[in-house]
Amino acid sequence: MTDLDLTISLVLYKNPPDQIRNLLACVNKIRLKYKMYLIDNSPTDRLKELKTLYPSVEYVFNNGNIGYGKAHNISLRLSQGKSKYHLIVNPDISFSEDVVEHIFSFMEKNEKIGQLMPKVFYNDGTIQRLCKLLPTPTDLIGRRFLLFLDNIKRKNSLYELSHFGYDKILDTPNLSGCFMFIKTSIFKAVNGFDPQFFMYLEDVDLTRRINQISRTVFYPEVVVVHGFAKGSYASFKLLRYHVASAIKYFNKWGWFVDKERDELNKKVLRQIEGMDN
């Protein structure tokens, strides 16, 4: 038996305290048995004061930036399977009351689902198109550097599933890491995040591995807000991290030959076509 309905992990790195307080205020309204882990990769532990404000929070200071996925894996070890579900959330996420309870209830009724991502809006209320196909090298290179070419625009439109209406449940092996609601037993079964990814594509890799043993779905009935910023577009350092992670990803799964990717992407496209008929 598990002690908790939910564990939540949040990785910090030099975040503004007000940003974290905003998320914690949302979490504090959750009416489930939960515990939250703040895993701090910052160079100083100035954010530890947040723990005193919220009794269900455990603060872990890493005294250095060990990477996004490796930091989240700490919460998996600390919780030791005490919860039924685990929520991985970004610090710039906010959500209204009952959102997490609604997801919990839906997951309880759909045991074959191992991971869920809700509908995600920008701060201005427009939708973030976070359901994607599994990437090819051309997808990642083209959308970053070659979007001025018409054929790359068309390919990117397909990769981003621009024809999907975000109004129906979609089984897809590529979901964003900004809000990942995962069955804890599944998260443990795949050994959490692959620690070789310091930053970027760790969510694609994790969802793909979870998809091999359970359903991974987009669920449109609830909404969270994500203050998303494309960091690698503004920082050369973050761009280098992105490129390094892409190389590791394709070394792991296959560059231009990846039969599983091809079959999964075809399956997603067939689903969307079926929705239109």
N, C-alpha and C positions, 0 to 999 in steps of 0.2 A: 504493500500500500504506500502511496505517496502522501507526504505531509501537506504539500501545497498544490493548489490548482495551477500556479504559474510562477516561474522565475523570469526575471527580466535582466538583460545585460546591456549596458551602455558603455562604450569606450570613449574616453575623454582625451583631448590633446589641446591644451591651452584655450579651452572654451571660455567664453564670457559667462560668469556665474549667473547672470540674469537669464541666459538662454537655457541653462540647465534647470534653473528654478521653474521656468515655464513648463518644461517637460515634466518635472517632478510634481508640479501642481496637477497636471493631467493624470499622472500615475496615481496620485494620492486619492483620486476619486474612484479608483477601480474597486468594485465590490466583490472581489474574489480573495482567496487566501494566496498571498503572493509575497515574494521577496525580490528586492532589486539589488543588483551588483553594479557599482560604479567602478570601472576598471580604468585607472588614470595612467596614461602614457606621457603625461606632461613632465617637464624637467623639475618642477617643484610640486609640493602637495598642498597648494593654496586652496584647492577645491574640496579638501576634506571637511571643511566647515559645513558643507551641505548635509553631511550625514547627521549632524546634530538636529537638523530641522525635520528629518523624516526617519522615524524609528524602523521602518521596514527596509532600510538601505544599508548595505555593507560596502564600505569603501576600501579599495585595494590600490595602493600606490606602487607602480612598477619602477619608479626612479629612472625612467628612460623609455624611449619609444620602441617597443618590441614589435609593433605592427598591429594592424586592425584585427585580423583573424586570430592570431596567437593570443591577443588580449581577451577576445571573446571566449576563447577556449578555457581561460582561467575560470570563468563563471560555470562552465560545464563541469569542471573538476570540483569546484566548491559546492555546487548544488548536489552532486553525487546522486543524481536521479531522484531527488526528493519532490520534484514537481511533475505534473502530467504534461504541461506544455512549457515551452521556453520562447520568450519574445526577444528578438534582437532588434534594437531600435537605434536610430541616429539621434544625436542631441537636438537637431533642428526640426524634430517632429512634434506635432501637437494633435490632439484629438478630443472630441467631445465625450461627455458622459455616456456610458453604455456601449461604446464602440467595442472595447475589449470583451465585455460580457457577451455581446452579440456574436463575436468571432468564436469565443469559447463554446457557446451553445451550438453553433453551426458545426464546429469540429467534433463535438461530442456526438452529433447525429450522423457524421460522415467519417467513419473510422478508417477508411482507406486513404484519406487525405493526410499526408505527412507534413505539408508546408502550405501556408496560405499568405498571399499578399492582398490587401484591400485596395480599393480605388484610392489614388493619391492625387491631391491637388497642390498646385502652387499657392503661395500666399494670396495671389490675386483671384483665386477661384477657378483658374483654368486647369485642365487635367494634365497630369504628367503621364506621358505615354511610355510606361516602364515595362510593358510586356514586349519581349523581343524574341526573335529567333536565336538559336545558338549561333555565335559569330563565326565567320570565316576570316582569314587574314585580310581579304579584300574589304570586308565590311568595316573592320576597325581602322584600317589605313585610309580607306576612301572617305569615311564620314569625318575623319579628323583633318585630312589634308586636301581632298579632291572633290569636295561637294560642288564646286563650280562646273563640273562636268555632268552633262545630262544623263549619261548612262549610270554614273555613280549616284546621282540623285534618285534615279529609279530603283537602283539596287538598295539604297539606304531606306527608301520608302517601304520596300518589301521587308527588310530587316527589322524596321521599327513597327511593322504591322499597322501601317497607316490606314488600312481599310477595316480594321477592327473597331467596333463601336464602343467598347468598354462598358457594355450594358448586359453582358452575359458571362457566366462562369467559363473560364478558359483553362484547360489543362496545358501548361507550357513548362518546359525545362529551364527557362531563363526568367528569373524574377529579381527585382531590385533588392539590395540589402538594406534599404532604408527602414523597412518594417517587415520582418520575417517572423511569422507566427508558426512555430515548429513543434511537432510532437516530440517531447524530450527523449523518448526511447529511440526515435528515428535519428535525432541529432547525435545521440550517443552511438548508435549503430554505425554511422558513417564517420565516427571519430571527429566530429566537429569540422571546423575550417582546416584546410590544408595550410600549414604554417609557412610553406615556401612562398606564399603570396603575402608580401609586406603590405600592399595597398593596391586596390583595383583588381577586378575579375575574381576575387575570392568568393563573391556572392554568386557569380555565374557558375563557378566550379562546384560550390556547395549545393546549389539547387539542382544542378545536373546529377550529382551523385545521389541526392535524396530521391530524385525522379526515377532512378534505377530500381528503387525498392518500394516506392509509394507514389501517390499522386501529388503533384505540386500545382497549385491552382491560383489563378487570379479570381478574386471574389468581389463583385461590384456593389454589394448591398450596404457596405459601410465605407466611410471616407475618413482619411487622415490627411493632415496638411504637412507638407515638407518644404522647408525653406532651402531648396536645392540650389547649389552653385557648382558649375563645372570647373573645379579647381585646376585640372590639368590644362584647361584652355587659357588660364591666366598665369600659370606658374611653370617655368621651365623645369624646376625640380620635380614638381608633381607629374609633369609630362614624362620625365625620365622614369619615374616609378610606374607610370601607366604602360610605357613601352616594355619595361623589364617584366611586368606581370603578363603582358600579352605574349611575350616570348616563352615564358614558363608555361602559360596555359596551352599554347599550341604544341610545345614540346611534349606536354602531358597527354593531350587528347588527339593530336594530329593536326598538321597544317592544312594541306589541300586535299588530303585523303582522310576522311573521317566518316565512315559509313553510318555510325550511330547518329552523328549530327545530322546527316542528310535525311535519314529516316524520321527522326524526331521532328525536324523542321517541316517535312512533308505532312506529317500527322497534324501539326498545329495548323497549317494552311488549309488542310481538308476540313478541320473543325470549323474554321471561320467561314469557309465556303458553304458548309452545311447550315450555318446560322442564317445565311442570306436566302436560303431556299425555303 
